[in-house]
């Protein structure tokens, strides 16, 4: 892992990061300031490609909401090797999906509510697909039935996809006014969760579970954390879930981590196979 700022700066030659102000950040990190918000994804991709060379995993952050996030003149110690190893081991043994739980999984749908859930946020009315479902029923059971029947109806599926695919495109991502690149003092995905600031991980226990989510998503979907804006996380995804069980499972995990993602689970399941950008939103 490179700690020398001159060496890191030299590695940036020929990339969108070349010439940007660089200095020490909190807890062993390095900060690069002045990243163009309109090119933050490209800047992150350049830093991601350099992980084998500099040994530091990149994540975009912002000081829009935290004036204390600034370049420091001197390095600040991070966790010891033993502390970081213990963090990663605890993360790996955690069960994040037993704790990350979307409130809709506990809801029941009564007569008169079907149209609301079958219309979805995007507004494509699929009530006819679940008109025979006995009520009351669990919302997740209703949504799964709707999704399965939608998969068998190519015309309706295409209409829904046209309405929801925006949620898996980078155009949907949040773009702060001020963007910094934070280079974490590790190349390990699970360990990188130690430094991720996320509203959905407010305690050390949740921080470890979030770290395990990062590791699981990287292994399963090649999902790489691009940005952390406090209440939002943004991922670049290298392997899209296929329609059906994969997309349904991934949509459930995304909704569990992102209760403020507006689309219904069945809509997210339609969107995921059609895009390479995941957006997590969890706010007060």
N, C-alpha and C positions, 0 to 999 in steps of 0.2 A: 504493500500500500504506500502510495506517495504522500508525504507530508510537506515536502518542499514546494512552496508556492510557485517558484520559478519553473520547476519541472512540470507541474500541473499546467501552468500557463503555456509552456512550450508544447505540450501535448494538444493544446487547443488550436494550434496553427492550421489554417485552412478550413476551419469550421465556423459556424455562426457564433461561437463563443470567443473567438480570437479578439484580443484587444479589450475585452470587458474588464471592469474593475474586479479584483479578486482579493480575498482576505480570509481571515479565520472567522468561523461561526461558533455557535454554542456547542458545548459538549463534544469536542473533537471533530466537528464538521468544518468544511470549507464552504464559503459563500462566494458566488459570482453574481454581481449586481448588474443592473441595466439590461436584462434580457428583454427583447422586444416582445410585448404581449401578443402581437399578431403572429409571431413565429415561435411561440414557446414550445410547440410540439417538435418542430425541427431542431431547436436548440437542445431539447431533451434527448432526441434520437442521436445527436452527435455525441452527447455525454454518455449515453448508454453504450454506444459502440466503443467507447474508450475504457469501459470497466476492466477488461483484461489488462490494459496497459497501466492504469492508475490505481486499480484496486478499490475504487470507491463507487458505490451505487448512487445514481442521481435521483433527485426528486425536486420538482418545481414547488416553490413556496412563495408566499407574499407577505409583505410588511404593511399591507393596507389596513389590517386589523390589529397588528402587533408592532408597536414602535420599538420594542426591545429587540426585534429581529434585525440585526445590523452587523456589518463587518466589524470585527474586533482587530486591534493592532497586534495582539499577542494570542497564541493558541490557548484554548481552554481545554483542560483535560476531559476526556470522555470516560466511559465505563472501562474498567479493567478487563483483561481477557477472560478472567474467571467469571466476572459479573456478567459479561455478555454471553458467555457460554451457558451459564445458568439460566439466563433469560431465554435463550433459544431452546434449551432442553425443556423448560417449563412450557413454552409455547407449543412445542411438538407434542407434548403429552396432554394438552388441553383439548376440549371438545367444543369448538366455537359454535357449532350449529345447535347445540343444546341450550345455548344462552342467547345467541342472536336469534330473535323470534319476532316475526311480524305480527302485529296485533290482529290482522285480518284472519289469522289461522284460528282464532277463538270465536269468530263471528258466525252467526246463523242467519240464513236468508229465509224470510217469511213470504207468504203470498203477498203480492203487490210490490215486492222489492226486486223481483227477478229482472225486470226491464232495466233497472238502474245498473245492476252489476253486468248484465249482458250487453249493455250499450258501451260500457267502458268509457275511459276518459277521452279517447280519440273520437268517439261519437258514432261508430259503426254499430248499428242495432242488430244483435244476433239473438234476440229473444226467441225467435222461431226454432233455433237449434236446441233449446232446452225447455221447450214448452211442456214436455212430458215428464219432467223431473218432479218427483214427489217432494212436497214442502211441508214443514220447514226442513232445511238441510244445511250442512256446513258450507260456508262460503267457498272453502278450498275445494270441496267435492263438486260444487256447482261449476266453479271455474275450470276444473280439470275436465269435466264432462264437456263443457263448452269448447275447450281447447282441442280435445280429441276429435270432436265432431267437425270443428273448423278445419283440422288437418285433412279431412276427407272431402272438403268442399273447396276446390281450387279457386273458384271465382270469389267467394267471400274471403278466403285467406288472402288473396291478392289485394282486395279492397282494404282489409285491416293493415296489411303490411305497408301499403302506401300511406296510411295515416300515422303509423307508429315508428317507422324506421328511423325517424329523426333522432330518437333517443340513443341510438348507437352510432351516431356520426359526430365527428369532432366539432362540427358547427354548433352542436348543442352544448358543448363544454362551456363552463364558466371561464371568463377571461378577466382577471383582475387588472387594476390600473398599473400596479408595480409587480414585476416578476423577478424573483431571484432563483438561481440554481443552487441547491444545497447538495454538496457531495458528502455522503455519509462515510464514516470511517470503517466500512465493511463492504465486501462484495457479496456477502451471503444474503439471500432474499429474506429468510426468516429473521435473522438478526437485525435487518434494516427496520423492522417494526418498532424497535426500541426508540427511534427518533421520529416516528410518524405522529404528527399532531392531528387528532381526529376527534370530533365531538362524540362520536359513537364508541370511543374507547377512553372513558373518563378516569379509569383507575388502573393501577398496574396489572390487575387481573385481566381486565378487558384489553389492555395493551398487548398482553401476551396472546390473547385469543385473536386479536387483529393480526398479529404477526403470523399466526398459523393460517389465517385466511389468505394472507399474501402468499405464503408458501404453497398452499393447496391450489390456489388459482393459477399460480405460475406453473405448477406441475401439470395441472389438468388442461388449462386453456392457453398456456403461455401468456398469461395476463401480467403485464408489467406496470407497476405504479408510475405514472407520469407526474402527477401533481397532487399535492395535499393543501387544500385551502381552509383547513379547520373543520368546517361543516361539510366539505365536499372532497371526494377522492375521484381521480380520473385515471383510467387504465387504457393502455394499448393492448389489444388482444390478438395473439398470433394464430390461435386455433378456435374457430367459431364452433359453438355447439350446433349439432345437427337438429333439425326439427323433430319433435317427439320427446322422448324421455330426457335426452341430454338438455335440450332447451328448457324443458319444464323444471328440471332440477336446478339448473343455473339461474333461472328466473326467480325461483324460490329463495336461493341464497342471496341474490342481489337485492330482492325486496326485504329480506331479513336484515341486511346490513344498511339498507337505504329506505327507511320508512317514509321519507319525504319524496321519494321518486313517485311521480303522480300516476303513472300508468298502472293498471291492474296487472296481476301476475300473468294472466293469459296473454295480455298485450305485450308484456316484456318477453314472454316466451316466443312470440311471433317475431319480435324485433331482433333478438340476439343472433340468430343465424344470418342476419343480413347486414351486420356492421362489425367494425373492429375497434370501437371505442365504447367503453363502459363508463357510466356516470353513477356515482354513489352520493346520495344527499341525505344527511341526517342532521337536523337542526332543532333548536329549542321550539 
